[in-house]
Amino acid sequence: MYFFAFVDAADTVFGPEHEVEDLLVVAYKLSQKEGGFAGLDLTVKNPRVGLLAAGRKQWLLMSWRDDANPTAGAELMFRGRLVGIPTDLLGNQVTLQFDAKPPGYDATKQALAETLKVEPYWDPMFLRPEARDDPDAVIEAMTVRYHIDRVDHSVTVSDMLTGEDGLVDFAANFVKDSMSISIGQPPLRRVSMEATVTWDQAAAGTLDITPVLLKAFQDAGSGTKYAIKSLTGDGLMKKWPAEDGSIGGGWKWGACNILRSDGTALPEDFHQVLLNNATASFPVWAMKPTLIAAYDVSRPKTEVLTFTLEADCQALLADAGDDEILGVKISGSADEPVDAANTDNPGGAMPIGDVRRRAYFPTARGLRSLGYAIALARGNILERSRAIEIGFTVPFRDGKDVTLRQNARCADPRIPGGEAVGKIVGYEMNGVARSHTVTVTIGCTVGKGNTVTTVPGNPVYAEEGILEPGIQAYTGRTVMPIAGEVTYEDFSTVQPVDDGVNFFDLRPFDMVPSLIVYNPLPTQQAVVGAFKPDIAAAVDALNQVFTRFDGDLKKLTVGRDDPPFLTLYPITVSQLMVPKTIDLEAA
């Protein structure tokens, strides 16, 4: 026996007082499809009253009591609000529509979505700012749909393949003529993914290139490990680089200085020149230099990660070339503060972490982005893998408790393989007169039911166990971002395409490709010696060969005509293992 009771919105506790018939119901249809609210259509005798009038109760409880077991009490089947009234109010019968949308549904759904922002199914970097709090965007890479209970209105998510509330085994207990088998869209065979990440590599600091200068002077015979020497030291000191002086290529001079190495006002060393009847002495300046280069640069970097994920599915078409291939492109900025705030980044953390990095995807955070890209491709494939829908009708008692959080099994010789299991994607309860039935629709996956395992690979840089974790690379090693379903090959040996500058470890001899000393001490001594008879001519000649140096600092800026810092990561992924819940290849 069925009961239909109008209640207030706040009346949420079902009791014997609700076992009444506030409407004279001729027929009903209670249905729900995946991702939607349960709806109840009641065909009733025209009450000829304003059902939406102020003060009237607009919530309805539908319950059922098993006449074969009346002592068990009534079971609540549906709770919903009146949303549709008939337009033809003159008929003897009218249809009323109710849905099980809970009050505050949007806020509840939003709160649930916040709990679903977990890796590898969530990466805000690849979503537009306005979509990062969109509950539907949150589950885009997940194989779930929102589920609203038709009775208590609880909002949860349910997997599209595996029901959280178990399996309902109908076996062959259904109306034989009610069975229908339909083929939806062919399953996706491949998803081609392209993930592009950009950021501005930025760094500022100083580099002490004094060791390069000292070595150049020492190699030229014009100094030691600690000092440089010249017969024209006074001029060299006066023209020493000044702080903030421009160098070019992203460089300028830092806090440079040069001091007499002995700290006295007069030189202690002299170059002696013997004349015809006298000796001329030229002071040898010994100086301790400090040469600091400063940099403050920002360089655009781009990384493009690509892979093709292929489904391990049964053949559904005679010509495999007719299978659809989906292309997916996602992009984001690694230096946008989209990650959770922390002590160092109260306004939000950047996925790149430190903008001095040379690469993003090989980092731990970058691997999360790869996992998200794989999950997004996986979700598209698995949703489409439910290519077979089977519908069947069962007696009301057998189907009254079905929900969209369950799987169902049916058995029949007409089904390939004799049976099928699938996620319940829809149900419809119908009642008229003494006929009460439930039609169940299940979505069956056409995978092959295989699994995949990881491969440890071979260490590249040293024997296993020698290097610290995170340093070693492996050839042939595979990583499994989603257990049992898919793997990808280690790509840590792929080097960034850039100028090779490592801002975490700038070394003076790497950053100064060349430094030449002109007119070092030996050259000056030779020039002075060539003018022995004429001291005035020697002095004049010395002034023409003053000591100076010139060098190149590695360019840090990226010009319009320079090759872009673009790194490609072609990732090798395994097939995606898809469950087999119907055997289309059965003999």
Helices and strands as residue ranges (DSSP letters): E 2-7, G 16-18, E 25-33, E 39-45, E 59-64, G 70-72, E 75-84, E 93-99, H 105-115, G 124-126, G 129-131, H 135-138, E 144-148, E 155-159, E 167-171, G 176-178, E 180-183, E 190-208, H 210-219, E 228-230, H 233-238, E 246-248, E 251-253, E 257-260, E 269-274, E 279-290, E 292-312, G 320-322, E 325-333, H 364-385, E 388-395, H 396-399, E 407-411, G 416-418, E 419-432, E 435-444, E 458-459, E 474-475, E 478-482, E 486-489, H 508-511, E 514-518, H 521-529, H 535-544, E 548-552, E 565-570, E 576-577
